Amino acid sequence: MLAAHDHLSVRDYGASHGSHDHDHFQVLVGLHGVLELEVAGHGQRIAVGDGCVVPPGERHDFEGRGETRCLVLDSRDPHWAHAVATPPPGLLPLAHYLATAISVGLPRARQLGAGLLLEAWLQGNPMPIRQEERNGRPIDWAALCQWLPAHWHTRLSVADLAARANLSPSQFTARCQAEQGDSPMQWLRRQRLAQARIWRAGGLSVADTARRTGYRSPSALTAALRREPAR
């Protein structure tokens, strides 16, 4: 059922550039055209049937290529932390149905839409609850930070960090918020930028630093460094 903190909508994106972040998950599925999306410096194209899960706190830039339309779910459901970066095949018919339901005002479809979308996205991706979570196993944040530099070139997700800590994504998210004061993606962004500052201070070029820390371009890294001052 669509919870009070979930909002399902259909949005049109124009050619003008937009940029924002928010404190909830945002799930996008392409219905028409192509949306150019950049999340934390990583570029992605959302064409018809493609999709993306933007984690809470992760700044993203977007721009439509021609007439662009997406199904958009704004959600605080922690189960979205288990979602893989891109949707499984076959999600487009459901997305079209939900978009139609919204346009003609079918209340039942709107109520069930968020749950159906989550269930379809997570198919074949189980969400085990490990014994370590019940026991409150501590997270070795120092070891996690040491592991990160070799993986900056990949698009790390909450699930990747959680697996490294032997926790489920939802449990890792709660522990990160409680222990670090940030969402996992906010914490990850801080670590990336801290490493970028170290490499730049050591004389590494902006281009090489951007490549090593996984930013799409030197300008994306420079903009990120300007937006978030060092702590």
C-alpha positions in Angstrom: 0.0 0.0 0.0 1.2 3.5 -0.7 2.2 4.8 2.7 1.6 8.4 3.9 5.3 9.2 3.4 5.3 7.8 -0.2 4.3 9.8 -3.3 3.9 8.4 -6.7 3.7 10.7 -9.7 4.5 11.2 -13.4 6.9 14.0 -14.2 7.9 15.7 -17.4 11.5 16.9 -17.7 12.6 19.7 -20.1 15.9 20.6 -21.6 16.8 23.0 -18.7 19.3 21.7 -16.2 18.1 20.9 -12.7 19.9 19.8 -9.5 18.8 18.9 -5.9 18.9 16.4 -3.1 16.4 15.2 -0.6 16.1 13.1 2.6 14.2 10.2 1.0 14.7 7.6 -1.7 13.7 8.7 -5.2 12.9 6.0 -7.7 12.7 6.8 -11.4 11.5 4.7 -14.4 11.7 6.1 -17.9 8.4 6.3 -19.8 9.3 8.5 -22.8 12.5 10.1 -24.1 15.8 10.1 -22.4 16.7 11.7 -19.0 20.4 12.5 -18.4 21.1 11.9 -14.8 24.3 12.5 -12.8 24.4 11.1 -9.2 27.4 12.0 -7.1 29.5 12.5 -10.3 28.4 9.3 -12.0 26.5 9.8 -15.3 23.5 7.7 -16.3 21.0 7.8 -19.1 17.4 6.8 -18.3 15.7 5.8 -21.5 12.3 4.0 -21.8 12.3 1.1 -19.4 15.5 2.1 -17.7 15.4 3.2 -14.0 17.4 4.4 -11.1 17.2 4.5 -7.3 18.6 7.7 -5.9 19.5 7.2 -2.2 18.6 9.8 0.5 21.1 12.7 0.7 22.7 12.1 -2.7 22.8 15.2 -4.8 21.8 14.6 -8.4 21.7 16.7 -11.6 19.2 16.0 -14.4 18.3 17.2 -17.8 15.8 15.9 -20.4 16.7 15.2 -24.0 13.7 16.4 -25.8 10.3 15.5 -24.4 11.1 13.3 -21.4 8.6 11.6 -19.0 9.3 9.4 -15.9 7.4 7.6 -13.3 8.7 8.9 -10.0 8.3 7.5 -6.5 9.4 9.5 -3.5 9.7 7.0 -0.6 11.0 6.7 2.9 10.6 2.9 2.9 14.0 1.5 4.1 13.6 -1.6 1.9 14.6 0.5 -1.1 18.2 0.3 0.3 18.1 -3.4 -0.9 17.4 -2.4 -4.5 20.0 -2.9 -7.2 21.0 0.2 -9.2 18.9 -0.6 -12.2 15.5 -2.3 -12.5 15.0 -5.9 -13.6 13.7 -6.6 -17.2 9.9 -6.4 -17.5 9.3 -3.5 -15.2 8.1 -1.2 -18.0 4.5 -2.6 -18.3 4.0 -2.1 -14.6 5.4 1.5 -14.9 3.0 2.3 -17.8 0.1 0.9 -15.9 0.8 2.9 -12.8 1.3 6.1 -14.9 -2.1 5.5 -16.5 -3.7 4.9 -13.1 -2.3 8.2 -11.9 -3.5 10.1 -15.1 -7.1 8.7 -14.8 -7.3 8.9 -11.0 -7.6 5.2 -10.1 -7.2 5.3 -6.3 -6.7 1.6 -5.7 -3.7 1.5 -8.1 -2.2 4.6 -6.5 -2.5 3.0 -3.1 -0.8 -0.2 -4.1 1.6 1.3 -6.6 4.6 1.8 -4.3 4.5 -1.7 -2.9 4.1 -3.2 -6.4 7.0 -1.2 -7.7 9.2 -2.3 -4.8 8.2 -5.9 -5.1 8.9 -5.9 -8.8 12.3 -4.2 -8.4 13.4 -6.6 -5.7 12.4 -9.8 -7.4 15.2 -12.4 -7.0 17.0 -10.1 -4.5 16.3 -11.6 -1.0 16.6 -9.4 2.1 18.1 -11.7 4.8 18.3 -10.7 8.4 21.6 -11.8 9.7 22.2 -12.9 13.3 24.9 -10.2 13.6 22.2 -7.6 13.2 20.2 -9.0 16.1 23.3 -9.0 18.2 24.3 -5.4 17.3 27.7 -6.3 15.8 29.9 -3.2 15.7 30.9 -1.7 12.4 34.6 -1.3 11.9 34.4 2.2 10.3 38.2 2.5 10.0 38.5 -0.8 8.1 35.6 0.2 5.9 37.4 3.5 5.1 40.6 1.6 4.2 38.6 -0.7 1.8 37.1 2.2 0.0 40.0 3.7 -2.1 40.3 0.5 -4.2 36.6 0.7 -5.1 36.1 4.4 -5.8 36.0 3.7 -9.6 32.8 1.6 -9.1 29.4 3.0 -8.3 29.2 1.8 -4.7 25.7 1.3 -3.3 24.3 1.0 0.2 24.1 -2.7 -0.4 27.8 -2.8 -1.2 28.7 -1.0 2.1 26.3 -3.1 4.1 27.7 -6.4 2.7 31.2 -5.3 3.7 29.9 -4.7 7.2 28.0 -8.0 7.3 24.7 -6.2 7.8 21.5 -5.8 5.7 21.2 -2.4 3.9 18.4 -1.3 6.1 20.3 -2.1 9.3 23.5 -0.5 7.9 21.5 2.6 7.1 20.1 2.9 10.6 23.5 2.3 12.2 25.3 4.8 9.9 22.7 7.5 10.8 23.1 6.8 14.5 26.9 6.4 14.6 28.0 8.8 11.9 25.2 11.3 11.8 24.7 10.8 8.0 22.9 8.6 5.6 25.2 6.0 4.0 25.4 7.9 0.8 26.2 11.2 2.6 28.9 9.4 4.6 30.3 7.8 1.4 30.4 11.2 -0.4 32.3 12.7 2.5 34.9 9.9 2.3 35.3 10.3 -1.4 35.8 14.1 -1.1 38.2 13.6 1.8 40.3 11.3 -0.3 40.1 13.7 -3.3 41.5 16.5 -1.1 44.4 14.3 0.1 45.3 13.4 -3.5 45.0 17.0 -4.7 47.2 18.2 -1.7 49.8 15.6 -2.8 50.0 17.2 -6.2 47.7 14.8 -8.2 45.9 16.5 -11.1 42.2 17.3 -11.0 41.6 14.9 -13.9 43.5 12.0 -12.3 41.8 12.6 -8.9 38.4 12.6 -10.6 39.2 9.4 -12.3 40.5 7.7 -9.2 37.6 8.8 -7.0 35.0 7.8 -9.6 33.7 11.2 -10.7 32.5 11.5 -14.2 34.6 14.5 -15.0 37.1 16.9 -13.4 34.4 19.6 -13.4 32.0 17.3 -11.5 34.7 16.8 -8.9 35.5 20.5 -8.7 31.8 21.3 -8.2 31.5 18.7 -5.5 34.5 20.1 -3.6 33.1 23.6 -3.8 29.6 22.5 -2.6 30.9 20.6 0.4 33.7 22.3 2.4 36.1 20.1 4.4 35.2 19.3 7.9 
